[in-house]
Amino acid sequence: MADTRKFLPDDGYAGTLIGRVRLPAGPAVVAFRPDGVYDISRAAPTSADLCNANDPVALARTTAGASRIASLDDLLAASLPDDPDPKQVRLLSPVDLQVVKAAGVTFVRSLLERVIEERAKGDPRRAEAIRGEIQAKIGGDLAALKPGSQQAADLKRALIEAGWWSQYLEVGIGPDAEIFTKCPVMATVGYGQGIGILPTSTWNNPEPEAVLVVNQRGVIVGATLGNDVNLRDMEGRSALLLGKAKDNNASGAVGPFIRLFDETYSLNDVRRCDIALHVEGPDGFVLDDVSSLSKIGRDLADLAAHTLNADHQYPDGFVLFTGTMFAPTKDRGAPGMGFTHAVGDVVEIASPKLGTLRNTVRHTRDLPPWNFGIGDLMRSLAQRGLL
């Protein structure tokens, strides 16, 4: 059953909350207000349009042409089943035309786990022994390092000489951040929808993250939550399998809404936020952990600047998964095997000012296929007279 209190931030409707809803006529940009969920597509046909506006907050608060769709309670109840019916009114990912980017290995804890994956060659049975060895050799040296600093360069040189250097350490403490494309435009899923793992994967995990919403001018205009689902066995075999590890059907979840920066919320709130992960499996397994953005290795504004700059632009803006300190190691099955998902796991990612993103794990091929792309959206908007 949907929980409206968990969906909303701790301060309720005090902030400016926008999202997207699937209507029978097509996707609509919406604003979440105390008296209901309002379609504001007449003012902003797409989420990207709204975020690229000169004043996104004013546009989100407009009443001109806005029409009430439903109460939030009714919308959440309709959004929990993973219904493939394209006419079913339900929540969608709050982003549409924005490019979906992600920053990798931005926390020391996840950095070390990536090195472990690499040395284990994707085999979870080898991970525990390697974890202890790596922690003993380099774990304590990384937490206080500023990426790209002289101290980081000195450590790199020492680790190369000792045979312990890694491509993950290069992007974790080197001058250049790892920024990659998580999935195609329009491919993310939202609150209540299924998230996908490959049936062949035997070592995988959720990656709960803060997601920055950045406009075409490089201005960070808001934030949301994301699950950058990762297949550890695939990436561990080879970093060149990153696409197979990261970009699969429904493997990126974003939501439940975008909270725009206004008088109640700012980038500093994101910098200080904690993100809680709760996984509850059909086998009774429970995993709980918390990630603190205050422990990130690179500042959030720096990550955005590594993405959009004089060398690379995004005319529709972009969203940026900022990385996670999570790489769950709690044994789920045999001792030493660590964590991996089971089909049916319910994953909740929550933060006090960003609400709760809720999804259920499925095999990629058992989820509704992604068949509504950019061309479909443009045709839908044109048919409704919104372009």
C-alpha positions in Angstrom: 0.0 0.0 0.0 1.3 3.5 -0.9 2.4 5.7 2.0 1.8 9.4 1.2 3.9 10.5 4.2 6.9 8.5 3.0 6.5 9.7 -0.6 6.6 13.4 0.4 9.5 15.2 2.0 9.5 15.7 5.8 8.3 19.3 5.2 5.4 18.1 3.1 4.4 20.5 0.3 6.6 23.4 1.6 8.9 23.0 -1.4 8.4 23.2 -5.1 7.8 19.6 -6.3 7.4 18.6 -9.9 7.1 15.3 -11.7 5.5 13.5 -14.6 2.4 11.4 -14.9 1.2 9.1 -17.6 -2.3 10.1 -18.7 -4.4 8.4 -21.4 -3.5 11.2 -23.8 0.2 10.9 -23.0 2.8 12.0 -20.5 2.1 15.2 -18.5 4.4 17.5 -16.4 2.8 17.9 -13.0 3.1 19.9 -9.8 2.4 18.3 -6.4 0.2 20.6 -4.3 -1.6 20.3 -1.0 -5.0 19.9 -2.7 -3.8 17.4 -5.4 -1.6 16.7 -8.4 -1.9 19.3 -11.2 -1.1 19.0 -14.9 1.0 22.0 -15.8 1.8 20.9 -19.4 0.3 24.0 -20.9 3.0 26.0 -19.2 5.8 23.4 -19.6 5.2 20.6 -22.1 8.2 18.7 -20.9 10.3 18.4 -17.7 13.3 19.7 -19.7 11.3 22.8 -20.8 10.5 23.6 -17.2 14.0 23.1 -15.9 15.4 25.2 -18.8 13.1 28.1 -18.1 14.5 31.4 -16.7 12.4 30.9 -13.6 11.5 27.2 -13.1 10.0 27.8 -9.7 7.6 30.4 -11.0 6.6 28.2 -13.9 6.0 25.2 -11.5 3.8 27.3 -9.3 1.7 28.7 -12.2 -2.1 28.3 -12.0 -2.7 29.4 -15.6 -3.9 26.4 -17.6 -3.2 24.0 -14.7 -5.8 21.2 -14.2 -6.2 18.8 -11.3 -5.5 15.2 -12.2 -6.1 13.4 -8.9 -5.3 13.3 -5.2 -1.8 12.2 -4.4 -3.2 9.2 -2.4 -5.1 8.0 -5.5 -2.2 8.5 -7.8 0.2 6.6 -5.6 -2.3 3.7 -5.3 -2.5 3.5 -9.1 1.3 3.7 -9.5 2.4 0.8 -7.4 1.4 -2.1 -9.7 3.9 -2.5 -12.6 1.1 -2.2 -15.1 2.1 -2.3 -18.8 -1.2 -0.8 -19.9 -0.1 2.5 -21.7 -3.5 4.1 -20.7 -3.1 3.5 -17.0 -2.7 6.7 -15.1 0.5 6.4 -13.0 3.6 8.2 -11.9 6.6 8.2 -14.3 10.2 9.2 -14.0 10.2 13.0 -13.5 12.7 13.5 -16.3 12.2 13.2 -20.0 14.4 14.9 -22.6 17.3 15.5 -20.2 20.4 13.3 -20.9 21.0 10.8 -18.1 24.6 11.0 -16.9 26.3 9.4 -13.9 29.5 10.0 -11.9 31.4 6.9 -10.8 33.5 6.1 -7.8 32.9 9.4 -6.0 33.1 7.9 -2.5 36.0 6.0 -0.9 33.9 3.1 0.2 32.5 2.4 -3.3 35.9 3.1 -4.8 37.5 0.3 -2.8 34.6 -2.0 -3.8 35.2 -1.3 -7.4 38.9 -2.2 -7.0 37.7 -5.4 -5.3 35.4 -6.2 -8.2 38.3 -5.7 -10.6 40.7 -7.9 -8.7 38.0 -10.6 -8.1 37.2 -10.6 -11.9 33.5 -10.5 -11.0 33.6 -13.6 -8.7 31.9 -12.8 -5.4 33.6 -15.8 -3.7 37.0 -14.0 -3.9 35.8 -10.6 -2.7 36.1 -11.0 1.1 39.7 -12.0 1.0 40.6 -9.2 -1.4 38.6 -6.7 0.7 40.7 -7.3 3.7 44.0 -7.1 1.7 43.0 -3.8 0.0 41.8 -2.2 3.3 45.1 -3.0 4.9 47.1 -1.6 2.0 45.3 1.5 0.9 42.0 2.0 2.6 43.1 4.4 5.3 45.1 6.5 2.8 42.2 7.6 0.7 39.5 9.2 2.9 41.3 12.5 3.4 42.6 12.9 -0.2 41.5 15.7 -2.5 41.1 14.3 -6.0 43.7 15.7 -8.4 45.9 17.1 -5.6 49.7 16.6 -5.3 49.1 14.2 -2.4 46.9 12.1 -4.6 49.5 12.1 -7.3 52.1 11.0 -4.8 49.9 8.1 -3.6 49.3 7.1 -7.3 53.0 6.9 -7.9 53.6 4.7 -4.8 50.7 2.4 -5.6 51.9 1.9 -9.2 55.4 1.0 -7.9 53.7 -1.5 -5.5 51.6 -3.0 -8.2 48.3 -1.9 -6.7 47.2 0.8 -9.1 43.7 0.5 -10.7 41.7 2.3 -13.3 39.1 3.0 -10.5 41.7 4.7 -8.4 42.5 6.9 -11.5 39.0 8.4 -11.6 38.5 8.2 -7.8 41.5 10.4 -6.8 42.9 11.6 -10.2 42.2 15.0 -11.8 39.4 13.8 -14.1 36.1 12.5 -12.7 34.4 9.5 -14.3 31.3 10.8 -16.1 29.3 8.3 -18.2 25.9 8.0 -19.9 23.7 5.8 -17.7 21.0 5.2 -20.2 19.3 6.7 -23.2 17.0 9.8 -23.0 13.5 8.7 -21.8 14.7 5.3 -20.5 14.5 5.9 -16.8 11.6 4.5 -14.7 9.8 6.2 -11.8 8.2 5.5 -8.5 6.4 2.1 -8.3 7.8 0.8 -11.5 10.0 -2.3 -11.8 13.8 -2.1 -11.9 15.7 -4.5 -14.0 18.6 -6.9 -13.6 19.9 -9.3 -16.2 18.8 -12.9 -15.6 22.4 -14.0 -16.1 23.8 -11.8 -13.3 24.7 -13.4 -10.1 26.3 -10.4 -8.3 24.5 -7.1 -8.4 23.2 -4.4 -6.1 21.2 -1.1 -5.9 23.1 2.2 -5.9 21.1 4.8 -4.0 22.1 8.3 -5.1 21.3 11.9 -5.1 20.6 13.1 -8.7 21.3 16.6 -9.7 19.0 18.3 -12.2 21.0 20.7 -14.4 19.7 23.0 -17.1 21.2 23.7 -20.5 23.3 26.6 -19.1 24.9 24.4 -16.5 22.9 25.7 -13.6 21.8 23.1 -11.0 18.1 23.8 -10.6 17.0 21.0 -8.3 17.6 17.4 -7.2 15.9 14.1 -6.9 16.8 10.5 -5.9 18.0 7.7 -8.1 18.9 4.0 -8.2 21.8 3.4 -10.5 21.3 -0.4 -10.6 24.7 -2.1 -11.1 25.7 -5.6 -12.1 29.0 -6.1 -10.2 29.9 -9.4 -11.9 29.7 -7.8 -15.4 31.8 -4.7 -14.5 34.1 -6.8 -12.4 35.0 -9.0 -15.4 36.0 -5.9 -17.4 35.4 -2.1 -17.2 34.6 -2.3 -20.9 31.4 -4.1 -20.0 30.2 -0.9 -18.2 27.3 -0.6 -20.7 26.2 -4.2 -20.0 26.5 -3.6 -16.3 24.6 -0.3 -16.2 22.3 0.2 -19.2 19.6 -2.5 -19.3 15.8 -2.4 -19.5 14.6 -0.4 -16.5 18.0 -0.3 -14.9 17.8 3.4 -13.9 15.2 4.7 -11.6 14.6 8.4 -10.8 12.1 10.1 -8.5 9.7 10.2 -6.9 9.8 13.9 -8.0 12.2 16.8 -8.7 12.5 19.2 -5.8 13.5 22.6 -7.4 15.8 25.0 -5.6 13.8 27.7 -3.9 13.5 29.5 -0.6 13.1 26.1 1.2 15.8 24.1 -0.5 19.3 24.6 -2.0 22.4 22.8 -3.2 23.8 23.0 0.3 20.9 20.9 1.5 21.9 18.3 -1.0 25.5 18.5 0.1 24.5 17.7 3.7 21.8 15.1 3.0 21.8 11.5 4.1 20.3 8.8 1.8 18.8 5.7 3.4 18.6 2.4 1.6 16.1 -0.3 2.6 15.8 -3.6 0.8 13.2 -6.1 1.8 13.2 -9.5 0.0 10.6 -12.1 -0.6 12.9 -14.5 1.3 12.6 -12.3 4.5 16.1 -10.8 3.9 16.4 -7.1 5.0 19.2 -4.7 4.3 19.5 -1.2 5.8 22.2 1.3 5.3 22.8 5.1 5.1 25.0 7.1 2.7 26.1 10.6 3.6 26.7 13.1 0.8 29.0 15.0 3.2 31.6 12.2 2.6 31.7 12.5 -1.2 35.2 12.9 -2.7 34.3 15.7 -5.2 32.0 18.6 -4.7 28.6 18.3 -6.4 29.1 21.5 -8.4 32.5 20.2 -9.5 30.9 17.0 -10.8 28.3 19.1 -12.8 31.2 21.2 -14.2 33.0 18.0 -15.3 29.8 17.1 -17.3 28.8 20.4 -19.0 31.5 22.8 -20.0 33.1 24.6 -22.9 33.9 21.2 -24.4 30.5 19.5 -24.0 27.0 20.9 -24.0 23.4 19.5 -23.5 20.8 21.7 -25.1 18.0 20.0 -23.2 19.9 19.8 -19.9 20.9 16.7 -18.0 20.5 14.8 -14.8 23.5 13.5 -13.0 23.7 10.6 -10.7 26.3 11.7 -8.2 27.6 8.3 -7.1 27.2 6.3 -3.9 29.2 5.0 -1.0 27.1 1.8 -1.2 28.4 -1.6 -2.3 26.5 -3.9 0.1 28.6 -6.7 1.6 26.1 -8.3 4.0 25.9 -12.0 3.2 22.6 -13.0 1.8 23.3 -16.7 1.1 26.5 -18.6 1.8 29.1 -17.0 4.1 31.5 -14.8 2.1 29.2 -14.5 -0.9 28.0 -11.0 0.0 24.8 -9.3 -1.2 23.0 -9.8 -4.5 19.4 -9.0 -5.5 16.6 -11.5 -5.6 13.6 -11.1 -7.9 10.9 -9.5 -5.9 13.1 -7.4 -3.7 11.4 -4.1 -2.8 14.0 -1.3 -2.8 13.3 2.0 -1.0 15.7 5.0 -1.3 14.8 7.9 1.0 16.1 11.3 2.1 14.2 13.7 4.4 13.9 16.5 1.9 13.5 14.3 -1.2 10.9 11.7 -0.1 11.1 8.0 -1.0 11.7 6.3 -4.3 10.2 2.8 -4.3 10.8 0.0 -6.9 10.6 -3.7 -7.1 13.4 -5.9 -8.7 12.5 -7.9 -11.8 14.4 -9.6 -14.5 14.8 -7.2 -17.5 13.0 -9.5 -19.9 10.0 -9.8 -17.6 9.4 -6.0 -17.4 7.3 -4.1 -19.9 9.5 -3.3 -22.9 10.6 0.3 -23.3 8.7 1.4 -26.4 7.8 5.1 -25.9 10.7 7.3 -27.1 11.5 10.9 -28.1 9.5 10.6 -31.4 6.5 9.2 -29.5 6.6 12.1 -27.0 6.9 14.7 -29.7 3.9 13.2 -31.6 1.9 13.0 -28.4 2.6 16.7 -27.5 1.7 17.8 -31.0 -1.6 15.9 -31.0 -2.5 17.7 -27.8 -1.6 21.1 -29.1 1.3 21.5 -26.6 4.0 22.2 -29.2 
